């Protein structure tokens, strides 16, 4: 896994259901909790769709389909 050198490193902690953690491990393909969470955060920050309003995006898709008809 590629990790960026950002200088200061912090320890972050959270509480979540074990089923959610297992699903995250499956989706990321990682066996360790640390790597699965790191990979998920890395993806979230890089993904262009995470900062869009989901309703706005959905409305744009519906309008595009209507214009094609």
C-alpha distances in whole Angstrom, upper triangle without the diagonal:
4,6,10,13,15,18,19,17,18,18,19,20,22,24,23,25,23,24,21,19,19,19,16,14,16,15,11,11,10,12,12,14,11,8,10,12,9,8,12,13,10,12,15,15,15,17,20,22,21,24,27,30,29,33,33,31,33,36,35,34,38,39,38,39,42,43,42,45
4,7,10,12,15,17,15,17,18,19,21,23,25,25,27,26,26,24,21,22,22,18,17,19,17,14,14,13,16,15,16,14,11,13,14,10,9,13,13,10,12,15,14,13,16,19,21,21,23,26,29,29,33,33,30,33,36,35,34,37,39,37,39,42,42,42,45
4,7,9,11,13,12,14,15,16,19,21,24,24,26,25,26,24,21,22,22,19,18,20,19,15,16,15,17,16,16,13,10,13,13,9,9,13,12,9,12,14,13,13,16,19,22,20,22,25,28,29,33,33,31,33,36,35,35,38,40,38,40,43,44,43,46
4,6,9,11,11,14,16,17,20,22,25,26,28,28,29,26,24,25,25,21,21,23,22,18,20,18,21,19,19,15,14,16,15,11,12,14,12,10,13,15,13,12,16,19,21,20,21,25,28,29,32,32,30,33,36,35,35,38,39,38,40,43,43,43,46
4,6,9,9,13,15,17,20,23,26,27,30,30,31,28,26,28,28,24,24,26,25,21,23,21,23,21,21,17,16,19,17,14,15,17,15,13,16,18,15,16,19,22,24,23,24,27,30,31,35,35,33,36,39,37,38,41,42,41,43,46,46,46,50
4,6,7,11,14,15,19,21,25,26,30,30,31,28,26,28,28,24,24,27,26,22,24,22,24,22,21,17,17,19,17,14,16,17,14,13,16,17,14,15,19,21,23,22,22,25,28,30,33,33,32,35,37,36,37,40,41,40,43,45,45,46,49
4,6,10,13,16,19,22,26,28,31,31,33,30,28,30,31,27,27,30,28,25,27,25,26,23,23,19,19,21,19,16,18,20,17,16,20,20,18,19,23,24,27,25,25,29,31,33,37,36,35,38,41,40,41,44,45,44,46,49,49,50,53
4,7,10,13,16,20,23,26,29,29,31,29,26,29,30,26,26,29,28,25,27,24,26,23,21,18,18,21,18,16,18,20,17,16,20,20,18,20,23,25,27,25,25,29,31,33,36,36,35,38,41,40,41,44,45,45,47,49,50,50,53
4,7,10,13,17,20,22,26,26,28,25,23,25,26,23,23,26,25,22,24,21,22,19,18,14,15,18,15,13,16,17,15,15,18,19,17,19,22,25,26,24,24,28,30,32,35,35,35,37,40,39,40,43,44,44,46,49,49,50,53
4,6,10,13,17,19,23,23,26,23,21,24,25,21,22,25,25,22,24,21,22,19,16,13,15,17,14,12,16,17,14,15,19,18,17,20,22,25,26,23,24,27,29,30,34,34,34,36,39,39,39,42,44,44,45,48,49,50,52
4,7,10,14,16,20,20,23,21,18,21,23,19,20,23,23,21,22,20,20,16,14,11,14,15,12,12,15,16,14,15,19,18,18,21,23,26,27,23,24,28,30,30,34,35,34,36,39,39,40,42,44,44,46,48,49,50,52
4,7,11,13,17,17,20,17,15,19,20,17,18,21,21,19,21,19,19,16,13,10,13,14,10,11,14,14,12,14,17,16,16,19,21,24,24,21,22,25,27,27,30,32,31,33,36,36,37,39,41,41,43,45,47,47,50
4,7,10,13,14,17,15,13,17,18,16,17,20,20,19,21,18,18,15,11,10,14,14,10,12,15,14,13,16,18,17,18,21,23,25,25,22,23,26,27,27,30,32,32,33,36,37,37,39,42,42,43,45,47,48,50
4,7,10,12,14,12,11,15,16,14,16,19,19,18,20,18,18,15,12,12,15,14,11,13,16,14,13,17,18,17,18,21,22,25,24,20,22,25,25,25,28,30,30,31,34,35,35,37,39,40,41,43,45,46,48
4,7,9,12,10,10,13,15,14,15,18,19,19,21,19,18,16,12,13,16,15,12,15,18,16,16,19,20,19,21,24,24,27,25,22,24,26,26,26,28,31,31,31,34,36,35,37,40,41,41,43,45,46,48
4,6,8,7,7,10,12,11,13,16,16,17,19,17,17,15,12,14,16,13,12,15,17,14,15,19,19,18,20,23,23,25,24,21,23,25,25,24,26,29,29,29,32,33,33,35,37,38,38,41,43,43,45
4,5,5,7,9,10,11,13,15,16,17,18,17,16,16,13,15,17,15,14,17,18,16,17,21,21,20,23,25,24,27,25,22,25,27,26,25,27,30,30,29,33,34,33,35,38,39,39,41,43,44,45
4,5,5,6,9,10,11,12,14,15,16,15,14,13,11,14,16,13,13,17,18,16,18,21,21,20,23,26,25,28,26,24,27,29,29,27,30,32,31,31,35,36,35,36,40,40,40,42,45,45,46
4,5,5,6,9,10,11,12,14,15,15,14,14,12,16,17,14,14,18,18,16,18,21,20,20,23,25,24,27,25,23,26,27,27,25,28,31,29,29,32,34,32,34,37,37,37,39,42,42,43
4,5,5,6,9,10,11,12,14,14,14,14,11,14,15,11,11,15,15,12,15,18,17,16,20,22,20,23,21,19,22,24,24,22,25,27,26,26,29,31,30,31,34,35,34,37,39,39,41
4,5,5,6,9,10,11,12,11,10,10,7,10,11,8,9,12,13,11,13,16,16,16,19,21,20,24,22,20,23,25,26,24,27,29,28,28,32,33,32,34,37,37,37,39,41,41,43
4,5,5,6,9,10,10,10,9,10,9,12,12,9,11,14,14,13,16,18,17,18,21,22,22,25,24,22,25,27,28,26,29,31,29,29,33,34,32,34,37,37,37,40,42,41,43
4,5,5,6,9,10,10,11,12,11,14,13,10,11,14,13,11,15,17,16,16,19,20,19,22,21,19,23,24,25,22,25,28,26,26,29,30,29,30,34,33,33,36,38,38,39
4,5,5,6,8,8,10,10,9,11,10,6,8,11,10,8,11,13,12,13,16,17,16,20,19,17,20,22,23,21,24,27,25,25,29,29,28,30,33,33,33,36,38,37,39
4,6,5,6,5,6,7,7,10,8,5,8,11,10,9,13,14,14,15,18,19,18,22,21,20,23,25,26,25,28,30,28,28,32,32,31,33,36,35,35,39,40,40,42
4,6,5,7,8,10,11,13,12,9,11,14,12,11,15,16,15,16,19,20,19,22,21,20,24,25,27,24,28,30,27,27,31,31,29,32,35,34,34,37,39,38,39
4,6,8,10,12,12,14,12,9,11,13,10,9,13,14,12,13,16,16,15,19,18,17,21,22,23,21,24,26,24,24,28,28,26,28,31,30,30,34,35,34,36
4,5,9,10,10,11,9,6,9,10,7,7,11,11,10,12,15,15,14,18,18,17,20,22,24,22,26,27,25,26,29,29,28,30,33,32,32,36,37,36,38
4,7,9,11,12,9,7,11,12,9,10,14,14,13,16,18,18,18,21,21,20,24,26,28,26,29,31,28,29,32,32,30,33,36,35,35,38,39,38,40
4,6,8,9,6,5,9,10,8,10,13,13,13,16,18,18,19,23,23,21,25,27,29,28,31,33,30,31,35,35,33,36,38,37,38,41,42,41,44
4,7,9,7,7,11,12,11,13,16,16,17,19,21,22,22,26,26,24,28,30,32,30,34,35,33,34,37,38,36,39,41,41,41,44,45,45,47
4,5,5,6,9,10,11,12,14,15,17,18,20,21,22,26,26,24,27,30,31,30,34,36,34,34,38,38,37,40,42,42,42,45,47,46,48
4,6,5,6,8,10,11,12,14,15,16,18,20,21,25,24,22,25,28,29,28,31,33,32,32,36,37,36,38,41,40,41,44,45,45,47
4,6,5,6,9,10,11,12,14,15,17,18,20,24,24,21,24,27,29,28,32,33,32,33,36,37,36,39,41,41,41,44,46,46,48
4,5,5,6,8,10,10,12,14,15,16,18,22,22,20,23,26,28,27,31,32,30,32,35,35,34,37,39,39,39,43,44,43,46
4,5,5,6,9,10,11,12,14,15,16,20,20,18,21,24,25,24,28,30,28,29,32,32,31,34,37,36,36,40,41,41,43
4,5,5,6,8,10,10,12,14,15,19,19,16,19,22,23,23,26,28,26,28,31,31,31,33,36,35,36,39,41,41,43
4,5,5,6,9,10,11,12,14,18,18,16,19,22,24,24,27,28,27,28,32,32,31,34,36,36,37,40,41,41,43
4,5,5,6,9,10,11,12,16,16,15,18,20,23,22,26,27,25,26,30,29,29,32,34,33,34,37,38,38,40
4,5,5,6,9,10,10,14,14,12,15,18,20,19,23,24,22,23,27,27,26,29,31,31,32,35,36,36,38
4,5,5,6,9,10,13,14,11,13,17,19,19,23,23,22,24,27,27,27,30,32,31,32,35,36,37,39
4,6,5,6,9,12,13,12,14,17,20,20,24,24,22,24,28,27,27,30,32,31,32,35,36,36,39
4,5,5,6,10,11,9,12,15,18,17,21,21,19,21,24,24,23,27,28,27,29,32,33,32,35
4,6,5,8,9,6,9,12,14,14,18,19,17,19,22,22,22,25,27,26,28,31,31,32,34
4,6,8,10,8,9,12,15,16,20,20,18,21,24,23,23,27,28,27,29,32,32,33,36
4,6,9,8,10,13,16,17,20,20,18,21,23,22,22,26,27,26,28,31,31,31,34
4,5,6,8,10,13,14,17,17,14,17,20,19,19,22,23,22,24,27,28,28,31
4,6,7,8,11,12,15,14,12,15,17,16,16,20,21,20,22,25,25,25,28
4,6,5,8,8,12,11,9,12,14,13,14,17,18,18,20,22,23,23,26
4,6,8,9,12,12,11,13,16,16,16,19,21,21,23,25,26,27,29
4,7,9,12,11,11,14,16,15,17,20,21,21,23,25,26,27,30
4,6,9,8,7,10,12,12,13,16,17,17,19,21,22,23,26
4,6,5,6,9,10,11,13,15,16,17,19,20,21,23,25
4,5,5,6,9,10,11,12,14,15,17,19,20,22,23
4,5,5,6,9,10,11,12,14,16,17,18,20,22
4,5,5,6,9,10,11,12,15,15,17,19,21
4,5,5,6,9,10,11,13,15,16,17,19
4,5,5,6,9,10,11,13,15,16,17
4,5,5,6,9,10,11,12,15,16
4,5,5,6,9,10,11,13,15
4,5,5,6,9,10,11,13
4,5,5,6,9,10,11
4,5,5,6,9,10
4,5,5,6,9
4,5,5,7
4,5,5
4,6
4
